[in-house]
């Protein structure tokens, strides 16, 4: 289970990252990275995959560890469910090997009952990988499927090349925290083979024009920053995202107002995540068609 409101579970087959910002941007959504902070904690340092990914100050080192055994969790779900994977890394970080990605996407292909939600701040690599990896993923899925307890029809379709591509159970998204990130990342997302594309405008750091008329996402998450030192989030920026999505008939999920919201009375919820405290017009938590 997970406390992330827009998914049901998280699986961390990759651990580790580095901070990144859009070209020309003055700020980055990575500045107060929750994953780096959590990776340094004693709770996670007891697990070997977290060793070496952060330094003594809690900063990412650039090392990324692949944890293939975590992928086995996908095979345990029998009913339709949403899984955010990974939540402690960027799957398209330069330290992530193509061979690891082949295994990750093979496991997704073998488990159509699981909807995998994947986010990146590195959409160019995502686009380039998925444009060229179709056959490698199929071969990896067939190899894995023959040794695992998987649906026989799923395996037969992969063996005969009669499988869905892009994968129908894979949602691909990019993080958008400011206008520079939107301008850089959203067009690359639109060039990526995907059944469902989405945006995560969180932490929202300024008013953003998503230019939805010329792009292709069909879902949008938004919210303010939470945690120590959270930067302000004006609820007018969240309303602007909501209104753009409404005009484009795109479902929007307002996750939280953040720990430092502007334009609302002081909230009791530490991360501004209790929708009952929000103005009624912001209580919007929609999903694209699922299941």
N, C-alpha and C positions, 0 to 999 in steps of 0.2 A: 504494500500500500504506500501512499504518498500524501503529503499535504498540499501538493500542487493541484489547484482546483480544476484545471482543464484536462487532467489525465487521470488514469486509474492506478498506474504503477510506474516505477522507474527501474531501469536496468542499466548498470554501468559496466559495459564491456570494454570501455576505454576510460582511463583516468589520467588527468594531467592536461596542461594547456599552456598558453602564454596570452598576455593581453594584446588586443589589436584595436585599432580605430580606423574609421573610414578616412580616406585621403582628404586632407584639408580640414578635417573636423577638429574643433578645439576640445571636445570632450569625447568620452567613450563609455559605452555601457559596461565595459570591463573594469572600470576604475575601482569599484568596491565589490569585487567578484566574490559571491557567496561560496562558490565551489572551492576556490583557493583557501578561503578562511576555514571552511569545513575540513578540507584535506589535512590541515595542520593539527586538527583536534585529536586528542587522545582516543576518542571514540573510533576514528577512522585509521589512525596510525597503527592500530593493532593489526590491521590487515596489510599483507605485504605489497599489494598493488598500489598502496598509497606512499610507499617508501620512495624517496628520491624525487617526487613530483613537485614538492615545495621546499624552500629553504627554511632556515631557522626563524626568519621573519614572516613566514607565511606567504612568500611570493612564489609564483610558478617558476620552475627551473627550465622549462621547455621539454622536459622528459615526459613522454606519454607511454603508459603501460597498457598493453592489450591483455584482457582477462577473458579468454575464449569460453571458460566454463560458465561465465555469466549468461552466455547465449543459450545455455541449456534451459534456462527459465522460460524462454519462449515456448518450448515444447510442452510445458506443463499446463498451459492454459487450454481449457476445453471449450469455453464459451467466449463469445466476442468480447474483447476488452481493448482498452487503449493503453499503450505503453510509450512513455517518453524515454528515448534511448539515444545516446547517453546523456545524463544530466550533469556529469562531472568532467566533461571534456567537450571539445569541438571535434566532431567526427572527421572533419576535413582539414585538421591541423596538418602542417607539413611533416610532422614527425609520425603521423599515422601512415603505415605502409599500405599500398594497394592490396597486398595479399590479405591484410587484416580486414579491409573493407570488403573484399570478395567473400570472406567467411561471414561477416556481419549481414550482408545483403542476401547471401544464400540462406541463412537462418530465417530471415524475414520472408523470403520466397516460399519456404517450406511450411510456414505457419500463417495461412491466409485468415485464420480466425482471430489473429492479433493485428490490430491497427497500430503501426509504429509511427510515432511522431518524432521527427528528427529536425534539429535546429542547427544552423551554422552562421558564423560571421565571415565565412570564407567561401562565398558562393561560386567563385570562379573555379576553384578546385572541384567543388561538387558538380558543377556543370560538366567540366572536362572529364571527370571520372565516369559519370553516368552516361555520357555520350559514347564511351568506348568500352565499357565493362560488361555489357549485356551477356556475351557468350562466356566470359570468365565466371560471372556469377552463376550462370546456368550449370556450368561444369562443376563448380564448387557445391552447388545445391544437390546435384545428382549424386556426387560422391558422399556428401553428408547424409542424404536421404536414404541411401542404400544401407547405411549402418545405423540408422535411427528409426524409431517407431513413428512413422509419419503416415498421413493419409495416402493410400495407394494411388488414388486418382491424381493427387498433386504431384507425386513422383513420376507417374506415367506421363503426365502432361509435360513435365520438365524434360524427361528422356526423349519425348517425341517433338520437342520444341514448340509445343502447343500451349505455352504458358503466357500469362498476362505480362505485357511490358508496355509502358512502365508498370511497376508492381501496383496492383489496385489497393493493397493494404498499407501502402507507404505514403505518409504525408511529409512533404519536405517544406521547410520554412527557413526564413532568414530573420535575424534580429535587426530591428530598426529603432535606434534610440534618438536620432536627430536627422535633420534634412540631408546632410552629407551621406549618412548611412543609407537613407532611402534612395537617393539618387544613384549610389554606387551598387547597392545590393539587389534592389528589386528587379531591375532589368536582367541581371544575370539569373535570378530565380526563374524569370519568364522563359529563359533559354534552356532550362534544365528539364530533361524528361521526367515527368511526374504526373500522377493521377490527381493529386490534390496538393496545391501550393498554398502556403499560409505565411502570415507575417506575425512576428512577436514584437510589438512596439512597447517594449519594457526592458529596462527602465526608460520611460518617456522623459526626455530631458528638455524638450522644446516643442513648439508647435511644428507639425510636419504635414506637408502636402504629399500624400501617398501617390498621386497621379494614377488613380485606379482605372481611369478610362483607358489608359494605354498599357496596363499591366494585367497580370493573370491570376493573382491570388484569389481564393474563394473562401478564405477565413482570416480573421484578424483577432489577435489577443492584444490587450493593452493594459498598462498600469504604471504606477509610480514606483520609485526605488524604495527598498526597505533595508533595514539593518543599520549598523553603526555608520554615522556620517552621511546618512541618506540625503541626496540632493533634492531640492524642491521639485514638486510636480504640480503645476497649475491644472485644476480640474477642467479649465477651459480647453487645454490641449487634449484631454481625454474626450471631451465633448466633440471636438473637431474631428478626431479619429472616428468616433461613433457616427457623426453626421455624414462623413465621407463614405463610410461603409453602407449606411442606410441608403444613400443616393445610388450606390452601385449594386444594391441588393446582395451585399456580402454580410454573412453573419459575423457578429462581433462579440467578443468575450471580454468584459471588463473584469480583470482579475483582482485588482486592489488599487487603492488611491495612493499607497505608499506611506512611509513613516513621516514624511514631511510635506503633506498636501497643502496646497494654497487654494483658497476660495471656498473652503468649508469650515464649519466649527471644529474645534479640536476633537479628534476621534479617540475612543478608548482602545481600539485595536492597534497593537504595536505596528503592524504593517499596513493598516488601513484596509484590511481584508474582510471586514464584517459588512456585507452589503446592507444590512438593516440600518447601519449608521449613515449611509449615503443618501444624498438627494434621490428621490424616486426615479428621476429620468436617467440616472446612471446605473440603475440596477438591471443591467443587461448582460446576460450570460448565454450566448447562443452558440450552437455548434453547426457545422455543415452536416449533411446527411451521413449517418453512421450506422453500421450494422447490417 
